[in-house]
Amino acid sequence: MAGKESKPQKPAWVIDKERSRRAAAAETVWMFGLHAVRDALANPARQKLRLVVTRNALDRLGDLFGMTPEITDPRVFGKTVPLAPDSVHQGAALEVRPLKWGSLSEVALREVPGETRPLLVALDRVTDPHNIGAILRSAEVFGARAVIAPARHSAPETGALAKTASGALERQPYLRVPNLAEALSQLKGMGFTLIGLDGTATDTLPDLLSDLRGRAICLVMGAEGPGMRDLTMKNCDHLARIPFAADFGSLNVSNAAAVALYAAGRS
């Protein structure tokens, strides 16, 4: 009697991809703080799962957009919602799914009302959620199309990131790509000029931008300390520095991004 025919084994990479897809589908994020929760509630693209509030916070939130809140005592709020002990939640927390912004081309080629030139920000190994939240806020203020970062070496959507972004996370595309080097190469193919911000560069950013007037720009920035990886730097078309008034001048990555975005939007 012939034995049962066994099914062919799936390759390991297929199994890993399926596991990653299932994990992503199950991933949720807890937003906290009145401002972040209010903006997430108002975002029709955001999938909202659970709203936990104190009575005082409920009175201050306003429109719940159809959500039924779970009202809890402020003394046990930290036990009801899985937040870090130092989270400034103001008695409001909302469990949500991460936003889906679409493909790199959809995000990079979308038009931004009032933009002076197509503008993107790419981040290499910037892992602090407060820095990324602040960069998202600046990107929205100065009309960037998106902030792009590698999926494995960047801060994911978190409540801390959303709170620092002050609502920008709901409106400003934050796209985490599988491979930053490949994404940068694709952006070149879409017509973007890549400018890497590096303190040792010869060219200054204002001078370089004046030579690239009207061109679509992607500002590429590395983490404080290690900066950009070598491969990221090699992918850049130009390297530039922000000019300082003294030799000891320096900015953290979120402040540098704000300055660079302002300069790019004005040139």
C-alpha positions as CSV (number, residue, x, y, z in Angstrom):
1,M,0.0,0.0,0.0
2,A,1.4,3.3,-1.1
3,G,2.0,5.9,1.6
4,K,0.4,9.3,1.6
5,E,2.1,11.8,-0.7
6,S,3.6,14.5,1.4
7,K,3.0,18.1,0.5
8,P,6.1,20.0,-0.7
9,Q,7.7,22.1,2.0
10,K,7.5,25.9,1.6
11,P,10.9,27.7,1.4
12,A,12.0,29.3,4.6
13,W,11.7,32.8,3.1
14,V,8.1,32.2,2.2
15,I,7.3,31.0,5.7
16,D,9.0,34.1,7.2
17,K,7.1,36.4,4.9
18,E,3.8,34.8,5.9
19,R,4.7,35.1,9.6
20,S,5.6,38.8,9.2
21,R,2.3,39.4,7.4
22,R,0.3,37.8,10.2
23,A,2.3,39.7,12.8
24,A,1.7,43.0,11.0
25,A,-2.0,42.3,10.8
26,A,-2.2,41.6,14.5
27,E,-0.1,44.7,15.5
28,T,-1.8,47.4,17.5
29,V,-0.6,50.7,18.9
30,W,-1.8,52.6,22.0
31,M,-2.1,56.3,21.4
32,F,-2.3,58.4,24.6
33,G,-2.8,62.1,25.6
34,L,-5.8,64.2,24.7
35,H,-4.3,65.7,21.5
36,A,-3.0,62.5,20.0
37,V,-6.2,60.6,20.8
38,R,-8.4,63.4,19.5
39,D,-6.5,63.5,16.2
40,A,-6.6,59.7,15.8
41,L,-10.3,59.6,16.5
42,A,-10.9,62.3,13.8
43,N,-8.8,60.4,11.2
44,P,-11.2,58.2,9.0
45,A,-8.2,56.2,7.7
46,R,-7.2,55.1,11.2
47,Q,-8.7,51.8,12.3
48,K,-9.7,52.3,15.9
49,L,-10.2,49.4,18.3
50,R,-10.6,50.5,21.9
51,L,-11.0,53.9,23.7
52,V,-10.2,54.0,27.4
53,V,-10.8,57.3,29.3
54,T,-11.4,58.9,32.7
55,R,-14.6,60.8,33.2
56,N,-12.7,64.1,33.1
57,A,-10.9,63.2,29.9
58,L,-14.1,62.2,28.3
59,D,-15.6,65.6,29.0
60,R,-12.6,67.2,27.3
61,L,-12.2,65.0,24.2
62,G,-15.3,66.2,22.3
63,D,-16.5,64.2,19.3
64,L,-15.8,60.5,19.7
65,F,-16.7,59.7,16.0
66,G,-18.9,56.7,16.9
67,M,-16.5,55.1,19.4
68,T,-18.0,53.7,22.6
69,P,-15.6,54.6,25.5
70,E,-14.6,52.5,28.4
71,I,-14.7,54.8,31.4
72,T,-12.2,54.0,34.1
73,D,-11.1,55.4,37.5
74,P,-7.9,57.5,37.1
75,R,-6.3,55.6,40.1
76,V,-6.3,52.3,38.1
77,F,-5.8,53.8,34.6
78,G,-2.2,52.4,34.4
79,K,-3.5,48.9,35.1
80,T,-6.3,49.2,32.5
81,V,-4.1,50.3,29.6
82,P,-0.6,48.9,28.9
83,L,1.4,52.1,28.8
84,A,4.9,52.9,30.1
85,P,4.8,54.3,33.7
86,D,6.1,57.7,32.6
87,S,3.5,58.2,29.8
88,V,1.7,61.5,30.2
89,H,-1.7,60.1,29.1
90,Q,-4.0,62.8,30.5
91,G,-6.6,60.1,31.2
92,A,-7.1,59.1,27.5
93,A,-5.8,56.2,25.5
94,L,-6.9,54.7,22.2
95,E,-5.8,51.4,20.7
96,V,-5.4,51.5,16.9
97,R,-3.9,49.7,13.9
98,P,-0.8,51.3,12.3
99,L,-1.7,53.5,9.3
100,K,-1.2,52.2,5.8
101,W,0.2,54.8,3.4
102,G,0.6,52.7,0.3
103,S,3.7,52.0,-1.9
104,L,6.8,54.2,-2.1
105,S,5.8,55.5,-5.5
106,E,2.3,56.4,-4.3
107,V,3.7,58.3,-1.3
108,A,6.7,60.0,-3.0
109,L,4.8,61.1,-6.1
110,R,1.7,62.4,-4.3
111,E,1.1,66.1,-4.7
112,V,1.2,68.4,-1.6
113,P,-1.0,71.5,-1.8
114,G,1.1,74.7,-1.8
115,E,4.4,73.0,-2.2
116,T,7.2,75.0,-3.7
117,R,9.1,71.9,-4.9
118,P,8.6,68.1,-4.3
119,L,10.3,67.4,-1.0
120,L,11.0,64.2,1.0
121,V,13.0,63.3,4.1
122,A,14.8,59.9,4.5
123,L,16.1,58.8,7.9
124,D,18.9,56.3,8.4
125,R,18.9,54.6,11.8
126,V,17.0,57.3,13.6
127,T,15.4,55.2,16.3
128,D,14.3,57.8,19.0
129,P,10.4,58.1,18.7
130,H,10.6,61.7,20.0
131,N,13.0,62.7,17.3
132,I,10.9,61.1,14.6
133,G,7.7,62.6,16.0
134,A,9.3,66.1,15.9
135,I,10.6,65.5,12.3
136,L,7.1,64.4,11.2
137,R,5.7,67.7,12.7
138,S,8.3,69.7,10.8
139,A,7.7,67.8,7.6
140,E,4.0,68.6,7.8
141,V,4.7,72.3,8.6
142,F,7.1,72.8,5.7
143,G,5.1,70.7,3.2
144,A,7.2,67.6,2.7
145,R,5.5,64.7,0.9
146,A,6.7,62.0,3.3
147,V,9.2,60.9,5.9
148,I,10.8,57.6,4.9
149,A,12.8,55.2,7.1
150,P,14.0,51.6,7.1
151,A,11.6,49.2,8.8
152,R,14.2,47.4,10.9
153,H,16.2,50.4,12.1
154,S,13.7,53.1,12.9
155,A,11.1,53.9,15.5
156,P,7.7,52.3,14.7
157,E,4.4,54.0,15.4
158,T,4.1,54.4,19.2
159,G,2.1,56.5,21.6
160,A,5.3,58.5,22.4
161,L,6.0,59.2,18.7
162,A,2.4,60.2,18.1
163,K,2.4,62.5,21.2
164,T,5.6,64.3,20.1
165,A,4.2,64.6,16.5
166,S,1.3,66.5,17.9
167,G,-1.2,65.2,15.4
168,A,1.2,65.1,12.4
169,L,1.3,61.3,12.5
170,E,-2.3,61.2,11.3
171,R,-1.7,63.4,8.3
172,Q,2.0,63.2,7.4
173,P,3.0,60.0,5.6
174,Y,5.6,58.0,7.6
175,L,6.7,55.1,5.4
176,R,9.0,52.4,6.7
177,V,10.6,50.5,3.8
178,P,12.2,47.1,3.8
179,N,15.5,48.4,2.4
180,L,16.5,52.0,2.6
181,A,19.3,51.7,-0.1
182,E,16.8,50.3,-2.6
183,A,14.2,52.9,-1.7
184,L,16.8,55.7,-2.3
185,S,17.7,54.2,-5.7
186,Q,14.0,54.1,-6.6
187,L,13.6,57.8,-5.6
188,K,16.4,58.7,-8.0
189,G,14.5,56.9,-10.7
190,M,11.5,59.0,-9.9
191,G,13.5,62.2,-10.4
192,F,14.5,63.1,-6.9
193,T,18.0,64.5,-6.1
194,L,19.3,63.0,-2.9
195,I,21.1,65.4,-0.5
196,G,22.8,63.8,2.5
197,L,23.3,66.0,5.5
198,D,26.8,65.6,6.9
199,G,28.7,67.9,9.2
200,T,32.0,67.3,7.4
201,A,30.7,68.1,3.9
202,T,32.3,70.9,1.9
203,D,29.2,72.3,0.3
204,T,26.7,74.2,2.5
205,L,23.0,73.4,2.2
206,P,21.8,76.9,1.1
207,D,24.4,77.1,-1.7
208,L,23.7,73.6,-2.9
209,L,19.9,74.2,-2.9
210,S,20.3,77.4,-4.9
211,D,22.1,75.4,-7.6
212,L,19.3,72.8,-7.6
213,R,16.4,75.3,-7.8
214,G,13.1,73.7,-8.9
215,R,14.5,70.1,-8.5
216,A,12.7,67.5,-6.5
217,I,14.7,66.9,-3.3
218,C,15.1,64.1,-0.8
219,L,17.0,65.2,2.4
220,V,18.8,62.2,3.8
221,M,19.8,62.3,7.5
222,G,21.5,59.9,9.8
223,A,21.2,59.3,13.6
224,E,23.2,61.5,15.9
225,G,26.6,60.0,16.6
226,P,26.9,57.3,13.9
227,G,25.3,59.4,11.2
228,M,24.5,57.8,7.8
229,R,25.7,54.3,6.9
230,D,28.4,54.2,4.2
231,L,26.0,52.7,1.6
232,T,23.4,55.4,2.4
233,M,26.0,58.1,1.9
234,K,27.1,56.5,-1.4
235,N,23.6,56.6,-2.7
236,C,23.4,60.4,-2.2
237,D,23.9,62.6,-5.2
238,H,25.4,65.4,-3.0
239,L,26.5,65.9,0.6
240,A,25.9,69.2,2.4
241,R,26.3,70.7,5.8
242,I,24.2,73.2,7.7
243,P,26.5,76.3,8.2
244,F,27.0,77.3,11.8
245,A,28.1,80.6,13.3
246,A,30.9,78.9,15.3
247,D,33.1,75.8,15.1
248,F,31.3,74.2,18.0
249,G,27.8,74.6,16.6
250,S,25.6,71.5,16.3
251,L,22.0,70.5,16.2
252,N,20.2,67.3,17.0
253,V,18.6,65.4,14.1
254,S,15.1,66.7,14.6
255,N,16.3,70.4,14.8
256,A,18.6,69.8,11.8
257,A,15.6,68.4,9.9
258,A,13.5,71.4,10.7
259,V,16.2,73.8,9.5
260,A,16.9,71.8,6.3
261,L,13.2,71.5,5.4
262,Y,12.8,75.2,5.9
263,A,15.8,76.0,3.7
264,A,14.6,73.5,1.0
265,G,11.1,75.0,1.0
266,R,12.4,78.5,0.6
267,S,15.0,77.9,-2.2
